[in-house]
């Protein structure tokens, strides 16, 4: 396999590293947190720029309003909390005060998806991508590892307009090169193939690489695209791939309703109808368990990707 790893880190630490770098490089960047400094890895930013940090407490709606207000004088606020609280609890404030007004707020949403693990269904948000991508003008980013999350954080600060940056709790392989360019709205072709296209985001990118390695031993060639930006979607990289393979599997740690797969399906319906299989959570809440146990049960691991690839191949014979 072209991509290997020597260590595992959580993607939230990539966010923390990017935010700490911004403390040194961009004096307009400020940070707000809803009583989750350690969980969001904001300690280094606070050490470097304590006067640019605001501890809001358990008052997420107030935090979004404060962040919107800070943009008026040119500040670039990163408002951080768990993804569930960063969307469902404050959707009205995000819609009215940030998206509708086009405010330059960066919503840092940690502990997203099933891999939050033992905290259970009340905290395992699986609908956040759908909620955020439907807001006009909102950019939605879901990076796959530590290095890409750090790069995404730096890119979000440079981007003018509201951004939803989604990352996670568990340690996962660090396999994206530290110097790989990150451009908002541009997917990355990780592996060329001829039989099927796999379009993956977040933690499912590594699972897709594992699946492709196993499938190669069975004579199945997979092309893998890392879609870190779900909105705006890089349509051209997907279209170019399916022109060659004629079939596609989408893979994500999200409900299949409203997620990456739905965005891809809608785009293909408009531009090039293509047989598709979805690796995603199927319209259900999660439960308490380890990340590995939950990914296996809800069929969003490498085995699920393998199954989806074989299904789409058999359907199109």
VMD Tcl script that draws the C-alpha trace (Angstrom):
set ca {
  {0.00 0.00 0.00}
  {1.31 3.44 -0.95}
  {0.16 5.07 2.29}
  {1.49 3.71 5.56}
  {1.77 5.09 9.06}
  {4.22 5.05 11.95}
  {1.98 6.56 14.64}
  {-1.61 7.21 15.60}
  {-3.01 10.52 16.78}
  {-6.46 11.98 17.27}
  {-7.66 14.49 14.70}
  {-8.67 16.92 17.47}
  {-4.96 17.21 18.31}
  {-4.36 18.24 14.71}
  {-6.85 21.03 15.26}
  {-5.07 22.04 18.45}
  {-1.72 22.13 16.67}
  {-3.12 24.26 13.85}
  {-4.77 26.65 16.29}
  {-1.52 26.99 18.25}
  {0.33 27.87 15.05}
  {-2.29 30.50 14.26}
  {-1.65 32.06 17.67}
  {1.84 32.89 16.35}
  {1.07 33.68 12.74}
  {-2.30 35.46 12.66}
  {-3.06 38.08 15.34}
  {-6.69 38.30 14.24}
  {-7.42 34.68 15.20}
  {-9.28 34.33 18.49}
  {-10.66 31.21 20.16}
  {-13.82 30.54 22.13}
  {-14.69 27.37 24.01}
  {-17.77 26.02 25.78}
  {-15.98 24.52 28.82}
  {-14.08 21.89 26.81}
  {-10.53 23.25 26.59}
  {-8.85 19.86 27.09}
  {-11.18 18.00 24.75}
  {-10.61 20.57 21.98}
  {-6.83 20.69 22.63}
  {-6.83 24.47 23.01}
  {-4.23 24.60 25.81}
  {-1.29 25.66 23.62}
  {-3.27 28.47 22.01}
  {-4.17 29.75 25.47}
  {-0.51 29.57 26.59}
  {0.58 31.61 23.58}
  {-2.30 34.10 23.37}
  {-4.32 34.17 26.62}
  {-5.75 37.60 25.78}
  {-7.30 36.14 22.61}
  {-9.14 33.30 24.32}
  {-12.69 33.40 25.70}
  {-14.03 30.71 28.04}
  {-17.77 30.91 27.52}
  {-18.81 28.03 29.74}
  {-21.70 25.70 28.98}
  {-23.47 28.32 26.89}
  {-23.01 27.28 23.28}
  {-25.68 29.59 21.88}
  {-24.02 32.58 23.52}
  {-20.67 31.43 22.12}
  {-21.96 31.49 18.54}
  {-23.42 34.97 19.04}
  {-20.17 36.22 20.53}
  {-18.18 34.69 17.68}
  {-20.41 36.41 15.12}
  {-19.93 39.73 16.89}
  {-16.15 39.38 17.02}
  {-16.00 39.18 13.21}
  {-17.39 42.70 12.86}
  {-14.04 44.20 13.90}
  {-12.03 41.82 11.74}
  {-11.39 39.01 14.17}
  {-11.37 35.38 12.99}
  {-13.06 33.37 15.74}
  {-12.74 29.61 16.16}
  {-15.69 28.50 18.31}
  {-15.07 25.03 19.73}
  {-17.24 22.39 21.35}
  {-18.47 18.84 20.71}
  {-20.02 18.40 17.26}
  {-23.41 17.54 18.75}
  {-23.51 20.79 20.71}
  {-21.96 22.75 17.83}
  {-24.89 21.95 15.55}
  {-28.12 20.66 17.09}
  {-28.04 22.84 20.19}
  {-27.23 26.08 18.37}
  {-28.62 25.68 14.87}
  {-30.79 28.78 15.14}
  {-27.83 30.96 16.13}
  {-25.66 29.52 13.35}
  {-28.35 30.02 10.74}
  {-29.37 33.53 11.72}
  {-26.24 35.13 13.16}
  {-23.51 33.38 11.16}
  {-24.70 31.84 7.88}
  {-27.42 34.35 6.94}
  {-25.11 37.23 7.84}
  {-22.10 35.65 6.12}
  {-19.95 36.02 9.22}
  {-16.35 34.77 9.14}
  {-16.81 32.26 11.98}
  {-15.02 28.92 12.11}
  {-17.05 26.28 13.98}
  {-14.65 23.71 15.44}
  {-16.68 20.56 16.02}
  {-14.91 17.76 17.87}
  {-16.00 14.25 18.94}
  {-18.10 13.77 15.79}
  {-19.69 10.51 14.68}
  {-19.90 7.05 16.23}
  {-16.22 6.95 17.16}
  {-16.91 9.26 20.08}
  {-17.43 5.81 21.56}
  {-18.46 5.13 25.11}
  {-20.34 8.42 25.65}
  {-23.17 6.90 23.64}
  {-25.97 7.95 21.33}
  {-26.82 11.29 22.94}
  {-23.35 12.59 22.02}
  {-22.75 10.68 18.76}
  {-23.94 13.17 16.19}
  {-24.56 11.55 12.79}
  {-26.62 14.28 11.12}
  {-24.33 17.30 11.48}
  {-22.90 17.29 7.96}
  {-26.40 17.36 6.50}
  {-27.47 20.19 8.80}
  {-24.46 22.33 7.99}
  {-24.15 21.73 4.26}
  {-27.75 22.91 3.75}
  {-26.88 26.39 5.05}
  {-26.10 28.74 2.15}
  {-22.49 29.88 2.15}
  {-21.33 27.36 4.76}
  {-18.13 25.46 3.92}
  {-18.03 21.93 5.40}
  {-14.68 20.21 6.01}
  {-14.14 16.69 7.37}
  {-10.40 15.81 7.39}
  {-9.06 12.28 7.71}
  {-6.04 12.38 10.04}
  {-3.89 14.57 12.29}
  {-1.85 16.19 9.52}
  {-4.85 16.93 7.33}
  {-6.80 18.38 10.27}
  {-3.93 20.72 11.10}
  {-3.74 21.80 7.45}
  {-7.52 22.25 7.32}
  {-7.43 24.49 10.40}
  {-4.82 26.73 8.80}
  {-6.79 26.83 5.55}
  {-10.03 27.66 7.37}
  {-8.40 30.72 8.93}
  {-7.45 32.02 5.48}
  {-10.88 31.31 3.98}
  {-13.32 34.20 4.01}
  {-16.73 33.02 5.22}
  {-18.26 30.57 7.69}
  {-16.66 27.14 8.01}
  {-17.79 23.96 9.77}
  {-14.66 21.96 10.64}
  {-15.46 18.42 11.83}
  {-12.98 16.17 13.62}
  {-12.88 13.31 16.11}
  {-11.90 11.83 19.43}
  {-10.12 8.50 18.75}
  {-6.52 8.03 17.75}
  {-6.26 7.03 14.09}
  {-3.34 6.40 11.71}
  {-1.41 9.46 10.55}
  {-0.84 8.69 6.88}
  {-1.27 11.95 4.95}
  {2.19 13.52 4.38}
  {2.72 16.63 6.47}
  {3.65 18.62 3.36}
  {0.69 17.49 1.21}
  {-1.11 20.61 -0.10}
  {-4.57 21.27 1.31}
  {-6.99 23.27 -0.78}
  {-10.57 23.80 0.32}
  {-12.95 22.28 -2.24}
  {-10.32 20.09 -3.92}
  {-10.34 16.33 -3.42}
  {-7.18 14.25 -3.40}
  {-6.60 11.21 -5.58}
  {-4.85 8.82 -3.21}
  {-4.76 5.73 -5.40}
  {-5.52 5.04 -9.03}
  {-7.68 2.09 -10.03}
  {-9.81 0.77 -12.86}
  {-12.71 -1.28 -11.45}
  {-14.50 0.92 -8.91}
  {-14.23 4.41 -7.44}
  {-14.23 4.78 -3.65}
  {-14.96 8.30 -2.43}
  {-14.29 8.59 1.30}
  {-14.15 11.25 3.97}
  {-12.87 11.50 7.54}
  {-11.97 8.30 9.36}
  {-13.31 6.22 6.45}
  {-10.41 7.26 4.21}
  {-8.00 4.96 6.04}
  {-10.61 2.19 6.18}
  {-11.01 2.53 2.41}
  {-7.27 2.21 1.87}
  {-7.27 -0.98 3.95}
  {-10.21 -2.30 1.94}
  {-8.51 -1.51 -1.36}
  {-5.37 -3.36 -0.27}
  {-7.42 -6.46 0.55}
  {-9.44 -6.23 -2.67}
  {-6.29 -5.91 -4.77}
  {-5.31 -9.40 -3.63}
  {-8.58 -10.62 -5.15}
  {-7.89 -8.87 -8.44}
  {-10.16 -5.86 -7.85}
  {-8.61 -2.48 -8.62}
  {-9.97 0.46 -6.58}
  {-9.49 4.14 -7.21}
  {-9.59 6.09 -3.94}
  {-10.47 9.75 -3.59}
  {-10.16 11.63 -0.32}
  {-12.97 14.19 -0.14}
  {-12.03 16.34 2.84}
  {-14.34 19.17 1.74}
  {-17.93 18.04 1.48}
  {-19.12 21.51 0.55}
  {-18.13 22.79 -1.92}
  {-17.84 19.31 -3.42}
  {-15.06 18.63 -5.92}
  {-17.32 17.35 -8.69}
  {-14.68 17.16 -11.39}
  {-12.34 14.72 -9.62}
  {-15.29 12.37 -9.01}
  {-16.64 12.65 -12.54}
  {-13.23 11.97 -14.05}
  {-12.91 8.82 -11.96}
  {-16.36 7.37 -12.66}
  {-15.88 7.97 -16.38}
  {-13.15 5.34 -16.06}
  {-14.63 2.92 -13.51}
  {-18.37 3.27 -14.15}
  {-19.32 2.61 -10.52}
  {-18.84 4.25 -7.14}
  {-18.85 3.55 -3.40}
  {-19.08 6.41 -0.92}
  {-17.81 5.94 2.63}
  {-18.41 8.13 5.66}
  {-19.00 8.18 9.42}
  {-22.42 9.82 9.15}
  {-26.02 9.00 8.42}
  {-26.39 8.15 4.73}
  {-29.21 10.69 4.74}
  {-27.64 14.11 4.32}
  {-24.00 13.08 4.14}
  {-21.26 12.85 1.55}
  {-22.94 9.96 -0.26}
  {-26.11 11.95 -0.77}
  {-24.14 14.92 -2.13}
  {-22.30 12.64 -4.55}
  {-25.52 10.90 -5.62}
  {-27.24 14.21 -6.31}
  {-24.33 15.48 -8.34}
  {-24.10 12.27 -10.37}
  {-27.85 12.28 -11.00}
  {-27.47 15.71 -12.56}
  {-24.27 15.17 -14.48}
  {-23.55 11.46 -15.00}
  {-25.88 8.81 -13.54}
  {-23.68 6.11 -12.00}
  {-24.41 2.97 -9.92}
  {-23.59 3.72 -6.28}
  {-23.32 1.93 -2.94}
  {-23.31 3.75 0.42}
  {-21.07 2.88 3.36}
  {-22.66 4.93 6.13}
  {-24.92 4.64 9.16}
  {-28.41 3.75 7.96}
  {-30.95 6.03 9.63}
  {-30.33 5.08 13.23}
  {-28.79 6.45 16.40}
  {-25.63 4.96 17.86}
  {-24.91 3.42 21.25}
  {-22.12 3.09 23.78}
  {-19.11 1.02 22.77}
  {-15.51 1.24 21.63}
  {-14.90 2.92 18.26}
  {-13.88 -0.39 16.67}
  {-16.94 -2.20 18.00}
  {-19.27 0.51 16.76}
  {-17.69 0.78 13.33}
  {-18.04 -2.99 12.93}
  {-21.66 -3.15 14.14}
  {-22.85 -0.17 12.10}
  {-20.90 -1.30 9.02}
  {-18.58 1.64 8.51}
  {-15.23 -0.18 8.67}
  {-12.95 -1.66 6.03}
  {-15.00 -4.87 5.90}
  {-18.08 -2.81 5.06}
  {-16.21 -1.07 2.26}
  {-15.11 -4.43 0.86}
  {-18.70 -5.68 0.97}
  {-19.98 -2.55 -0.79}
  {-17.37 -2.82 -3.55}
  {-18.26 -6.44 -4.22}
  {-21.97 -5.60 -4.19}
  {-21.62 -2.82 -6.77}
  {-19.44 -5.02 -9.00}
  {-21.99 -7.84 -8.90}
  {-24.84 -5.44 -9.64}
  {-23.13 -4.07 -12.71}
  {-21.89 -7.30 -14.29}
}
mol new
graphics top color blue
foreach p $ca { graphics top sphere $p radius 0.5 }
foreach p [lrange $ca 0 end-1] q [lrange $ca 1 end] { graphics top cylinder $p $q radius 0.2 }
display resetview
